[in-house]
């Protein structure tokens, strides 16, 4: 991997984000266990365990040699870690935060569509009145 700085950079970003959210994700998973929501707890606990295992396997990224099979395997592990992290991060957000994000996205889209698709026009002269509907 000494010759592939893009892979190192990609991996570093994913690991930094994973470590940043790890505490919140663990707390949410533990909360599900305490609430008795065992199916959700087991599902996300196993995902978290797999993500931690992948992180440990990938941490010494320099150990990967230049063989194409090893590089492909490393890419696949990084991709899987990224998917696990995204799922864990999304599913452990609070319901209030999910609603706020949905409302912000909906309002942003509505504003963009209203301003660019349904724009109001002011025609200052009477020359175009025959082609414009009144009202």
N, C-alpha and C positions, 0 to 999 in steps of 0.2 A: 504494500500500500504506500510505500515511500514515493511512488511516482503518480499517485492519484490524490491530489489535495482536495478535489471536489468531494470525494467520498468521506474524507476526514471532516471536512467542513459540514457536510450534511449530517453526519453522525454526531458531531459536536452540538449542532443546533438541537437535534432531537433529544439528546441526553440532557442538555441544559434545561430544556422545557420539561422533560420528564421529571427531573430532580426538583424543579421549581414547584410542580404541582403534586408531587408525591405525598406530602403531608396531608393536603386537603383530600386527596383521593383515599388515603388510608383512613382518615377520620370518617369520611362518608361511608366507607365499607364497614367499618366498625359500628357505626350508628345503625346500619341495617341489621347487623347481628344482634345488637342490643334490643332493637325493636321487634325482633322475631321474624323479620323478613328473610328467612333462610335461603330461599331460592335465589333471590337477588344477591344476597351475601356470597353464596357459593359461586355463582357465576362470575361476579366481578373480583372476588378473592382469587379465583383460579387465573383470571386474566392478569391481575396484578402480579401474581407469582410468576407467570410466564414472561411478563415484561421485565421483571427483575432478573430472571434467569438469562434472558437475551442480553440485558445490559451487562451482566457479569461476563458472558461469553464474548461480547464485542469490545469490552473495555480496553484490553491491550490490542488496539487496532493494527499496530505494526506487525503483529504475528502472522497476518495474512500474507502469504507469498503471492507472487505474480502469476500463478497458474490461473487460467480462465475459470476453471471449476471453483477454485477457492474464492475468486472475486465475485462470481455469480452467487455463490452461497452467502457471502457477506452482504451483498446487495439484497438478497431475499430476506435475511435476518433483519436488516435495517428497515426494510419495507414493512415487515411484520411488526416490529417494535413501534414504528410510526403509527400503524393502524391501531394497535392496542392502546397506545398513548392517547390517540384522538378519541377513541371510544370511551376510555376511562374518564378522560377529561370532560367530555360532553355529558356522560351519564351521571356524573357526580356533582354537576352544578345544581344549585338550589333551584327550586321551582320558581321562585320569585325572579331570579336572574334569567332563567329561560324565558319567562313571560316578558320581562323587560327587553331582552334581546329581540324577541319576536315582534314586539310592538315597535321598536326602533327601526327594524328592517322594513316592516310594513309601512310605517309612516314615510320613511325615506323613499321607498319605491313609489308610493302614492304621490309624493311631491315631485319626483322626477317625471313620472308619467303625466301628471297634470301640467307641468311646465313645458314639456317638450312634445307631447302628443295632442293635447287639447289646449293649445295656446289661444288666448283671446286677441283679436286684432281690432285696432281702431282705425277706421277709414275716415280721414279728415275731410274728404270732399264728397259730394253727392254723385260723382261720376260712376261709382261702383254699386250704387243702391239697387240697380236692376238685377244684379247678380247675387246679392246678399239677402238672405231671409231676415225679415224684420222680427225682432223679439228676442 
